[in-house]
């Protein structure tokens, strides 16, 4: 079974790759993350992912350009959570589902569900909507149990570990307490 894995970064691919491989999936990673800002951060995450996929012999497709305009267009007038995050997840999962359909993948999934900081219910809904739109199956799994283990392995491999989700708004929240989500 071929599965396209929307991948936000190298560290977040470690555990889903392990789980999906054990379940018999043929895994291909897909990097489409126009939310990541600034461009230097985008390049660090992509470089780290390239290193991991080469080391683990995982096929990697990279979206052709740094499509930040699509991100800002998608989140315009939705700057507050959860509207912004939901719009961002929809943008990325729609692009992944479209790519999966166009390239004959039976399934697609995302590494977004590895993070304990993301809203799994909304991610699952975004994935299911994209699956319906593009007529490809969305495989959803809660990969959070492997989050800490993956970070340990990422450190051992020397992978870049980011300090925020990726967008300008999450970077601001990292520094300014008044913008942090209440958990």
Phi, psi and omega per residue, in radians:
X1 nan 2.178 3.132
X2 -1.541 2.304 3.107
X3 -2.300 2.350 3.073
X4 -1.709 2.158 -3.076
X5 -1.869 1.870 3.004
X6 -1.061 2.167 -3.030
X7 -2.138 2.127 -3.132
X8 -1.469 -0.485 -3.124
X9 -2.971 2.928 3.136
X10 -1.068 -0.905 -3.115
X11 -0.989 -0.639 -3.113
X12 -1.320 -0.233 3.097
X13 -1.471 -0.396 -3.009
X14 -0.953 -0.992 -3.063
X15 -1.244 -0.827 3.092
X16 -1.000 -0.667 3.107
X17 -1.038 -0.804 -3.141
X18 -1.059 -0.845 -3.097
X19 -1.137 -0.845 -3.099
X20 -1.134 -0.661 3.102
X21 -1.097 -0.763 3.117
X22 -1.102 -0.470 -3.140
X23 -1.524 0.028 3.047
X24 1.595 0.208 3.115
X25 -1.378 2.537 2.962
X26 -1.619 1.939 -2.904
X27 -1.725 2.326 2.996
X28 -2.245 2.306 -3.135
X29 -1.607 2.513 3.141
X30 -2.283 2.101 -3.115
X31 -1.835 1.823 3.024
X32 -2.426 1.814 -3.031
X33 -2.517 1.219 -3.101
X34 -1.230 -0.125 3.123
X35 -1.307 -0.393 -3.012
X36 -1.235 2.231 -3.078
X37 -2.486 2.464 -0.058
X38 -1.368 -3.122 -3.106
X39 -1.020 -0.613 3.122
X40 -1.097 -0.628 3.080
X41 -1.163 -0.757 3.103
X42 -0.978 -0.819 -3.118
X43 -1.143 -0.682 3.110
X44 -1.075 -0.784 -3.127
X45 -1.166 -0.706 3.130
X46 -1.170 -0.747 3.113
X47 -1.054 -0.749 3.114
X48 -1.101 -0.743 3.121
X49 -1.142 -0.735 3.108
X50 -1.038 -0.733 3.118
X51 -1.051 -0.844 -3.116
X52 -1.110 -0.805 -3.091
X53 -1.151 -0.597 3.068
X54 -1.179 -0.779 -3.128
X55 -1.099 -0.689 -3.089
X56 -1.662 0.065 3.137
X57 0.994 0.846 3.107
X58 -1.839 2.263 3.066
X59 -1.161 2.383 -3.110
X60 -2.220 2.236 2.968
X61 -1.926 2.398 -3.129
X62 -2.085 2.262 3.064
X63 -0.970 2.521 -2.955
X64 -1.066 -0.490 -3.079
X65 -2.559 2.977 3.088
X66 -1.486 1.650 -2.932
X67 -1.613 0.861 -3.044
X68 -1.096 -0.484 3.116
X69 -1.067 -0.676 3.112
X70 -1.104 -0.662 3.099
X71 -1.118 -0.889 -3.107
X72 -1.128 -0.601 3.072
X73 -1.130 -0.747 -3.103
X74 -1.162 -0.608 -3.071
X75 -1.728 0.029 3.137
X76 -0.981 2.240 -3.099
X77 1.134 0.336 3.065
X78 -2.330 0.650 -2.987
X79 -1.195 -0.385 -3.119
X80 -1.522 2.614 3.029
X81 -1.291 2.579 0.021
X82 -1.570 -0.010 -3.103
X83 -1.014 -0.799 -3.111
X84 -1.089 -0.863 -3.093
X85 -1.100 -0.739 3.132
X86 -1.084 -0.757 3.108
X87 -1.088 -0.697 3.127
X88 -1.147 -0.812 3.124
X89 -1.090 -0.719 3.116
X90 -1.068 -0.783 3.132
X91 -0.997 -0.881 -3.071
X92 -1.235 -0.682 -3.125
X93 -1.312 -0.537 3.028
X94 -1.126 -0.758 3.115
X95 -1.103 -0.687 3.126
X96 -1.159 -0.803 3.127
X97 -1.087 -0.722 3.114
X98 -1.063 -0.814 3.122
X99 -1.099 -0.725 3.120
X100 -1.042 -0.806 -3.136
X101 -1.091 -0.837 -3.093
X102 -1.151 -0.373 -3.069
X103 -2.035 0.370 2.994
X104 1.053 0.674 2.988
X105 -1.511 2.429 3.124
X106 -1.334 -0.602 -3.079
X107 -2.314 2.804 2.893
X108 -2.451 2.739 3.108
X109 -2.639 -3.003 -3.114
X110 -2.548 2.583 3.045
X111 -1.397 -0.097 3.126
X112 -1.025 -0.469 -3.101
X113 -1.417 0.145 3.044
X114 -1.562 -0.363 -3.043
X115 -1.473 2.269 3.065
X116 -1.274 -0.091 -3.105
X117 -1.671 -0.048 -3.098
X118 -1.817 2.759 3.134
X119 -1.596 1.754 -3.051
X120 -1.088 -0.631 -3.141
X121 -1.063 -0.798 -3.136
X122 -1.242 -0.594 3.067
X123 -1.126 -0.777 3.131
X124 -1.070 -0.771 3.108
X125 -1.060 -0.754 3.131
X126 -1.102 -0.708 3.111
X127 -1.149 -0.725 3.127
X128 -1.161 -0.662 3.080
X129 -1.105 -0.759 3.130
X130 -1.138 -0.689 3.115
X131 -1.062 -0.773 3.123
X132 -1.101 -0.770 -3.105
X133 -1.092 -0.748 -3.037
X134 -1.801 0.034 3.077
X135 0.974 0.883 3.041
X136 -2.383 2.628 -3.037
X137 -1.382 2.361 3.059
X138 -1.730 2.090 3.081
X139 -1.673 2.051 3.139
X140 -1.961 2.329 3.017
X141 -2.559 2.494 3.045
X142 -1.390 1.819 -3.118
X143 -1.624 0.100 -3.084
X144 -1.023 -0.532 3.134
X145 -0.988 -0.408 -3.119
X146 -1.717 0.114 -3.070
X147 -1.009 -0.929 -3.081
X148 -1.162 -0.759 3.122
X149 -1.022 -0.745 3.138
X150 -1.141 -0.663 3.125
X151 -1.170 -0.630 3.077
X152 -1.109 -0.802 3.131
X153 -1.139 -0.678 3.121
X154 -1.055 -0.724 3.095
X155 -1.114 -0.750 3.121
X156 -1.058 -0.637 -3.135
X157 -1.429 -0.163 -3.119
X158 1.340 0.436 3.137
X159 -1.307 2.617 3.067
X160 -1.193 2.252 3.099
X161 -1.977 1.955 -3.101
X162 -1.299 2.838 -3.081
X163 -1.918 0.032 3.138
X164 -2.716 2.867 -3.054
X165 -0.959 -0.767 3.107
X166 2.579 -0.630 -3.056
X167 -1.430 2.882 3.129
X168 -1.003 -0.658 -3.115
X169 -1.208 -0.695 3.127
X170 -1.252 -0.539 3.060
X171 -1.165 -0.729 3.096
X172 -1.050 -0.783 -3.136
X173 -1.087 -0.539 3.122
X174 -1.060 -0.613 -3.072
X175 -1.725 -0.510 -3.038
X176 -2.005 1.924 -3.044
X177 -0.932 -0.653 -3.061
X178 -1.132 -0.287 3.141
X179 -1.716 -0.061 -3.120
X180 -1.292 2.486 3.105
X181 -1.234 2.416 3.081
X182 -1.430 2.206 -3.101
X183 -1.901 nan nan
